[in-house]
Amino acid sequence: MIVFRNVTKRYGTKMFALRNVSMNVEKGEFVFLVGRSGAGKSTVIKLLLKEIEPTSGDIFVAGKNLRQLSSWKIPQLRRNIGCIFQDFKLLPNKTVFENIAFALEVIGKPSYVIQSQVPQVLQLVGLAEKAEHYPHELSAGEQQRISMARAFVNPPPLLLADEPTGNLDPYTSEGIMKLISRINKIGTTVLMATHDKALVDSVRMRVVELDEGEVVRDQEKGVYGYET
Ligand SMILES: Nc1ncnc2c1ncn2[C@@H]1O[C@H](COP(=O)(O)OP(=O)(O)OP(=O)(O)O)[C@@H](O)[C@H]1O
């Protein structure tokens, strides 16, 4: 699903954000990306979304070389990648219900499906009572769960999560993690950048560690692995 082949990313002429990174993530895998602040995790995610270009090397997503992807095909790439970020990216002028409904409308689901699925998924993330609220009326954890619900109704082939539990309490983080695991179990490949030691240590999935832009560890059933 993801191939990085000798990828280097420099910002400016001196700063190496990634150095010669090579890694493969197979379809259906769950991978944690860990490393100190500034190690290059967000850079990996931005490259996968083609928000930035590598200085050298090649990146493939679902068999497509991103370098050869013309700009008009970028929206199509991004439609196939679900994103869960700390800044949520919910549509501010739509209610919680409408935000989730929108994810179904864009794939052409009929109204009766939307009317039954949205309440179900809101129940699942424990926010049924917030359906008519707007994103700015929700706490950070609640917004995060809404973006999860959105990914859940329309599971993408690839889900990228950058610090999805960053500012959440342990209980809510656990709930988010359970949902991401469920999405993964139904076939979505997940790459999750995180500093959440407790979470990584509790589920024992593959861990790729970056340090100063280099892959220094790639471990099956890994642990977080360094002291913060
Ligand atoms: N637009 C930019 N211009 C210059 N340098 C940048 C830019 N974006 C990131 N960097 C630098 O590249 C390096 C890698 O940054 P990146 O955001 O990928 O780290 P990270 O591992 O995600 O960190 P964190 O855990 O703090 O989010 C850092 O040293 C950062 O300062």
Boltz pocket constraint, residues with backbone or C-beta under 6 A from the ligand:
constraints:
  - pocket:
      binder: B
      contacts: [[A, 11], [A, 12], [A, 15], [A, 16], [A, 17], [A, 35], [A, 36], [A, 37], [A, 38], [A, 39], [A, 40], [A, 41], [A, 42], [A, 43], [A, 44]]
      max_distance: 6.0
